[in-house]
Amino acid sequence: MRSALSIATLALATFIAAPSFAQQAEPSATEKRNKEIVLDFYEKALNQKDFAAASVYLGTYTQHNPNAADGPEGLKNFLAFLKEKYPQSHSEIRQVFTDGDYVILHVFALREPGTRGNAIVDIFRLKDGKIEEHWDAVQPIPEKSANTNTMF
């Protein structure tokens, strides 16, 4: 009985001492720097479509989107495509999450004004202040939704 009581007391003490899910740890200096890098990169690349300005943040830039070419040259070609075909395209970052060397963006992207656009989750991995890898998941915003929640 005493053993069970000791275990229960230890479990309760651990639960009380553990941080709550509602509490967020203060971002580290690296996380803050990574966030700033990705936000500036995203603005220069996706909104300004300026590869030269954005490329200062690129490392090897391994691309995990199967529809996009790999490396900095792949990004350069994608931005040239956007500039030519969708010069008014714009992306609005709605949420930013950091976790060590990872920065995750929840983005509302419009290729053309007057369209519904896409909800995008972009994931970047950085190393030594350079963007090394990129993943994304793109979901078109439907005309009708099965619920009353927004995608943002």
Buried (B, 14 or more C-beta within 10 A) or exposed (E): EEEEEEEEEEEEEEEEEEEEEEEEEEBEEBBEBBBEBBBBBBBBBBBEBBBEBBBEBBBEBBBEBEEEEBBBEBBBBBBEEBBEEEEEBBBEBBEBBBEEBBBBBBBBBBBEEEEEBBBBBBBBBBEEEBBBBBBBEEEEBEEEEEEEEEBE
